[in-house]
Amino acid sequence: MNPPIRRLAVVAAILFCSLLISSTSIMFFQAKALGDRSDNRRSVLASYDRERGQILLGGTPIARSVATDDELRWERTYPSGRLYSHVTGYYSFTYGAGGGIEGAEDELLSGRSDKLFYRRISDLVSGRQPAGASVELTIRPEVQQAAEKALGDQRGAVVALDPRTGAILAMVSHPTYDPAALSSHRFSAVTDAWKSLNADRSKPLVNRSIGGDLYPPGSVFKLVTTAAALSSGQYDVTSRIPAPAQLKLPLSSVPLTNWQNGSCTGSDQITLQKALETSCNSAFGGIGIQLGGDALADQAAKFGFGDELRVPMRVTPSKVPTGMDKAQSAQAAIGQYDVRVTPLQVAMVSAAIANKGVVMRPHLIASVRGDNLSVLDETKPEQLSKAVTSEVADQVAQMMRGVVEDGTGSNARIPGVEVGGKTGTAQQGNDKAPHAWFTAIAPLTASADQPQVAVAVVVEDGGSAGRETGGNKVAAPIAKEVMEAVIRK
């Protein structure tokens, strides 16, 4: 063979091998990723050939597919769509699955999940029409409805947890939206709805309870500071703490003031118990200086701050900065400076206090069910961390009871039920009205086996009260309604 022909043969062999390797790579390694692409029209059309699994509450669907007579054989519908929009998310031919369970568990609902491999084999052998799995949620409808109604037309979020298991009992974010507007087969209307939702400055597609722009927690963070103080061994409930009308901060010309615009109790000293009941900034600022910022950050981390969580939607990690100086530590101790949280994280703090110091992993899915609603998988409660000892947790819980009975949280009182809580009024700066916070646990009566609910409420920009807002005025009544819905079942 002469040299030119030999070279041509080598080039042809290389091209043939490249083609073989490329096609093999696409078929065996890239096929799933290419099939899952939202712009793969063939895959999207194929997904509408089978019935998508339902999203259920107590066996009742809050998202289901109904048969149609158009090219797309199934259309997603959402009974009570606005009530559960941030829980369900949306399933759209144009924009895919996203925003909630629809996006986080798309493979299960569509039937593509590897967890359903044996069921797919069974369907193939038996000749049954394949369908997606359904998911049963932990949300309790009466609790969700109470949270929705109590929050009203105010922007903000409400989260309720079962402290014993981490089950999410309510998850409400306002403003809300109608997922059906994105799942319709009237594609021009879907496009208009998508553009409108994304152009809305109030961000209705954002689930404020677990993500978006995180909130300064204000004084609800004093629960973390209290836990750090008691755990350090330097303080107990009756410790007397300096509580000046203004706390001079190191390296700063701006003092830390109290919301009372003076002394918290008419004295320059206060017990730790009374400091929490009156939400005394100067006392907690002094604790922050004494303990140091790293101690606050370490305690917050034990409650779950910084953890990458999925419920199954991704939760934006809450954060406490490290390397703070003394002035910054004082501000962080009262939930200001650069401390940022989700409402879920605040509920997790209260839940851990209610659960003898144990943080349970929050979850939204109770079980996965087949097309005949047989149980394929169940979520088992899982411990995430140990935040404080049971002794410290009990002390903080009783201090929280004092906040409701004798302190700033009076609007959370429930007749015949002992409630523990903490108010918060979080300054934003930029001349904006503060956010109103309240977090609570109930019941705390000696006869109760354990508190049944932990709740966190945030109302943005003061809610209906504007600049006259406060955690007790705006957020505590909402928390009360949610707790009553759990306890008065």
Secondary structure, DSSP 8 states (H G I E B T S, - for coil): --HHHHHHHHHHHHHHHHHHHHHHHIIIIIHHHHHH-TT-HHHHHHHTTSB---EEETTEEEEEEEE-SSSSSEEEE-TTHHHHHHHH-EEETTTEEESSHHHHTHHHHHT--GGGHHHHHHHHHHT---B--EEEE---HHHHHHHHHHHTTSSEEEEEE-TTT-BEEEEEEES---THHHH-S-HHHHHHHHHHHHH-TT-TTS-TTTSSS-B--GGGGHHHHHHHHHHHTS--TT-EEE--SEE--TT-SS-EE-TTSS-SSSSSEEEHHHHHHHT-HHHHHHHHHHH-HHHHHHHHHHTTTT--EESSSEE---B--SS--HHHHHHHHTT-TT-BB-HHHHHHHHHHHHTTTEEE--BSEEEEE-TT--EEEE----EEEE-S-HHHHHHHHHHHHHHHHHSTTGGG-BTTB--EEEEEEE--STT---EEEEEEEE---TTSSS--EEEEEEEGGGGGGGGG--IIIIIHHHHHHHHHHHHT-
